[in-house]
């Protein structure tokens, strides 16, 4: 795995740890802290070159399905509200729902990238093994 991917996954691991920490003051941290910790954990494993592609695919689809339930009504309106507010406090329920949607989709995208990179590494290792046996 290239150093670029390694640092990419390492950075996301730290970011999702921060996201989990910030969820402690959320109205429902018992849901969001573990969800973000799972994303941090898988990114940490990816940083060390450990990929369980099957689990990552299941996590990708699970998080995407969960994101459907938090589908935002008005994304551009939410972005405008966030810019006007100039802080991270939750002023409306819509803001919280939009943030949860984007957190789930970001984690799902990360899982998908980890699965793709992990699969490429596995296929590369298999082709190298086949060449050495021939």
C-alpha positions as CSV (number, residue, x, y, z in Angstrom):
1,X,0.0,0.0,0.0
2,X,1.3,3.4,-0.9
3,X,2.3,6.0,1.8
4,X,-0.5,8.2,0.4
5,X,-3.2,5.7,1.2
6,X,-1.6,4.9,4.6
7,X,-1.7,8.6,5.6
8,X,-5.1,9.1,4.2
9,X,-6.5,6.3,6.3
10,X,-4.5,7.4,9.4
11,X,-5.9,10.9,9.1
12,X,-9.4,9.6,8.8
13,X,-8.9,7.4,11.8
14,X,-7.9,10.4,13.9
15,X,-10.8,12.5,12.5
16,X,-13.4,9.9,13.3
17,X,-11.9,9.7,16.9
18,X,-12.5,13.4,17.2
19,X,-16.0,13.0,15.7
20,X,-16.8,10.3,18.3
21,X,-15.5,12.6,21.1
22,X,-17.7,15.5,19.9
23,X,-20.7,13.3,20.0
24,X,-20.6,13.0,23.8
25,X,-22.6,16.2,24.1
26,X,-25.1,15.0,21.4
27,X,-28.7,14.2,22.4
28,X,-28.1,10.6,21.5
29,X,-24.4,9.7,22.0
30,X,-25.1,6.1,22.7
31,X,-25.7,5.7,18.9
32,X,-23.2,8.1,17.4
33,X,-20.1,7.5,19.5
34,X,-20.0,3.7,18.6
35,X,-20.8,4.5,14.9
36,X,-17.9,6.9,14.6
37,X,-15.6,4.6,16.7
38,X,-16.2,1.8,14.2
39,X,-15.2,4.1,11.4
40,X,-12.1,5.2,13.3
41,X,-11.2,1.6,14.1
42,X,-11.5,0.4,10.5
43,X,-9.4,3.3,9.2
44,X,-6.8,2.5,11.9
45,X,-6.7,-1.1,10.7
46,X,-6.4,0.2,7.1
47,X,-3.5,2.4,8.1
48,X,-1.7,-0.8,9.2
49,X,-2.6,-2.6,6.1
50,X,-5.3,-4.8,7.6
51,X,-8.5,-5.0,5.6
52,X,-11.5,-7.3,6.1
53,X,-13.2,-6.6,2.8
54,X,-16.4,-8.5,3.6
55,X,-17.0,-6.6,6.8
56,X,-16.2,-3.3,5.1
57,X,-18.8,-4.0,2.3
58,X,-21.4,-4.8,5.0
59,X,-20.5,-1.7,6.9
60,X,-20.7,0.4,3.7
61,X,-24.2,-0.7,2.9
62,X,-25.4,-0.6,6.5
63,X,-24.3,3.0,6.9
64,X,-25.8,4.0,3.6
65,X,-29.1,2.4,4.5
66,X,-29.0,4.2,7.9
67,X,-28.2,7.5,6.0
68,X,-31.4,7.2,4.0
69,X,-33.4,7.6,7.3
70,X,-31.6,10.9,7.8
71,X,-31.9,12.2,4.3
72,X,-31.9,16.0,4.5
73,X,-34.8,18.1,3.3
74,X,-32.8,21.1,2.2
75,X,-29.0,20.7,2.0
76,X,-28.3,24.1,0.6
77,X,-30.5,25.7,3.3
78,X,-28.7,23.8,6.0
79,X,-25.3,24.9,4.7
80,X,-26.4,28.5,4.7
81,X,-27.7,28.2,8.2
82,X,-24.4,26.7,9.3
83,X,-22.4,29.6,7.7
84,X,-24.7,32.2,9.4
85,X,-24.5,30.6,12.8
86,X,-20.6,30.6,12.8
87,X,-20.4,27.9,15.5
88,X,-21.1,24.2,15.9
89,X,-24.0,24.4,18.4
90,X,-27.2,22.7,17.3
91,X,-29.9,25.4,16.8
92,X,-32.5,23.2,15.0
93,X,-33.4,19.6,14.7
94,X,-32.8,19.9,11.0
95,X,-29.2,20.8,11.6
96,X,-28.7,17.7,13.7
97,X,-30.3,15.5,11.1
98,X,-28.2,16.9,8.3
99,X,-25.0,16.5,10.3
100,X,-25.9,12.9,11.1
101,X,-26.6,12.2,7.4
102,X,-23.3,13.6,6.3
103,X,-21.5,11.7,9.1
104,X,-23.0,8.4,8.0
105,X,-22.3,9.0,4.3
106,X,-18.7,10.1,5.0
107,X,-18.1,6.9,7.0
108,X,-19.8,4.8,4.3
109,X,-17.5,6.4,1.6
110,X,-14.5,5.7,3.8
111,X,-15.5,2.0,4.3
112,X,-16.0,1.7,0.5
113,X,-12.5,3.1,-0.2
114,X,-11.0,0.8,2.4
115,X,-12.8,-2.2,0.8
116,X,-11.5,-1.2,-2.7
117,X,-7.9,-0.7,-1.5
118,X,-8.0,-3.9,0.5
119,X,-9.4,-5.9,-2.5
120,X,-6.7,-4.5,-4.8
121,X,-4.0,-5.5,-2.3
122,X,-5.5,-9.0,-1.9
123,X,-5.7,-9.4,-5.7
124,X,-2.1,-8.2,-6.1
125,X,-0.9,-10.6,-3.5
126,X,-2.8,-13.5,-5.1
127,X,-1.3,-12.7,-8.6
128,X,2.2,-12.5,-7.1
129,X,1.7,-15.9,-5.4
130,X,0.5,-17.4,-8.7
131,X,3.5,-16.0,-10.6
132,X,5.9,-17.4,-8.0
133,X,4.3,-20.8,-8.2
134,X,4.4,-21.0,-12.0
